[in-house]
Amino acid sequence: MSVRVSPRLDAIPTYVPGLTTAEVLARYGLDSAIKLASNESPYAPLDAVQRVVRDGVEGLNRYPDAYSRALRAELADRHHVEPDDVVLGNGSCELILLAGQAMLDPGTTVIYADPSFAIYPHLATASGAQAIAVPLDHDGGHDLMTMAAHVDERTRLVIVCNPNNPTGVYREASELERFVEMIPQDVAILIDEAYNDFVDLTESGRMMSLARRRPNLLVTRTFSKAFGLPGLRVGYGVGGRAWIDALEKVRQPFNTNTLAQAAALAALGERSAMADRVTSIVAERVRVEAELAARAVPFTPSRANFILVGDPTWEPGLHEALLRQGIIVRDGGPLGVVGRVRVTIGTPQENDAFLAALDQVTPIQTTAERSEG
Ligand SMILES: Cc1ncc(COP(=O)(O)O)c(C=O)c1O
């Protein structure tokens, strides 16, 4: 006899992470593989970051600072807000899930784009709320007008992922500012900016500024992508007091661990080295896109640290073909973008290896070509 689990869980798909390097090596009998599957940074943490992590080990017999005072103060300073306008999470993923806990109940709705970050559907199923998944526009970006049109008196939460995962498409700050204006001020909006660090500096930060004026807005960021610390799990949100108070109520007191707090703080202190890394990734993204265009390989122009490569009409198989050559990318099928793979931008050498492997893949036929042939 099995335990009585909430029937709501039946609707929650178990998250299936991409294959690890070790799994790919074993499965295909390879000596080496390159992982471009999880939108990680190809760079190891900077020396200054590694040092504080090593030094912090000695104090691990104590609980972390439950309020993450030093990190919170630094983030507040950086975003020109008060420390009480900042909330820390065990990755930004935790904050997104907590937003569901804090805002949703049966009979309410949450609106987000589809396909977008895989965690959003969990919020509704976990809380018994109704999910309204609004298909992306043809360019792979959010259809903001349709999303706004779905807001009614039952709506508790609207989520925007910008740039969007898995498409990489970015909606300009001016469009989002208009969108936020259209949403009633008592409806919570969460703007997930996990990939915002890869967006041009002139645009970056506009939503954070808006969060200072619109208390129904929470903007989440992460140390997992540009800052290269996904293994430590630390993300944060900046938003109105009602948002922050709600998340503070539902989070566990010690959600952000000691080493994560110290490393994130140290990473923030390494501004120019971090900026150089982001510049290199963006330059590589531009180069890889140019290489794809030169090969007439279809892709979705990206503003993030990954590119969606392929076409909806392509037969599945590109993912597997690349894996066989030791290039680990993310299969688009489970992400809702069939016929495509999501390729993280790595070092120049890693990106060259991806392009070389792509050249080896037998020309991928479209469904139309197959039926013609
Ligand atoms: C759009 C988006 N938001 C949030 C996250 C969560 O990142 P983390 O929990 O590592 O901060 C990810 C991770 O892939 C993501 O793609």
The ligand as an SDF file (V2000), in Angstrom:
LIG
                    3D

 16 16  0  0  0  0  0  0  0  0999 V2000
   14.6350   31.1800  -17.3810 C   0  0  0  0  0  0  0  0  0  0  0  0
   15.2900   30.6070  -16.1840 C   0  0  0  0  0  0  0  0  0  0  0  0
   14.9460   31.0760  -14.9840 N   0  0  0  0  0  0  0  0  0  0  0  0
   15.4880   30.5980  -13.8700 C   0  0  0  0  0  0  0  0  0  0  0  0
   16.4320   29.5960  -13.9260 C   0  0  0  0  0  0  0  0  0  0  0  0
   16.9090   29.0520  -12.6260 C   0  0  0  0  0  0  0  0  0  0  0  0
   18.1970   29.2800  -12.3380 O   0  0  0  0  0  0  0  0  0  0  0  0
   18.7480   29.0760  -10.8730 P   0  0  0  0  0  0  0  0  0  0  0  0
   17.7290   28.3750  -10.0500 O   0  0  0  0  0  0  0  0  0  0  0  0
   19.9630   28.2640  -11.0610 O   0  0  0  0  0  0  0  0  0  0  0  0
   19.0050   30.4510  -10.3760 O   0  0  0  0  0  0  0  0  0  0  0  0
   16.8390   29.0700  -15.1480 C   0  0  0  0  0  0  0  0  0  0  0  0
   17.8120   27.9780  -15.2020 C   0  0  0  0  0  0  0  0  0  0  0  0
   18.0780   27.3730  -16.1750 O   0  0  0  0  0  0  0  0  0  0  0  0
   16.2440   29.5950  -16.3130 C   0  0  0  0  0  0  0  0  0  0  0  0
   16.5560   29.1140  -17.5140 O   0  0  0  0  0  0  0  0  0  0  0  0
  1  2  1  0
  2  3  1  0
  2 15  2  0
  3  4  2  0
  4  5  1  0
  5  6  1  0
  5 12  2  0
  6  7  1  0
  7  8  1  0
  8  9  2  0
  8 10  1  0
  8 11  1  0
 12 13  1  0
 12 15  1  0
 13 14  2  0
 15 16  1  0
M  END
$$$$
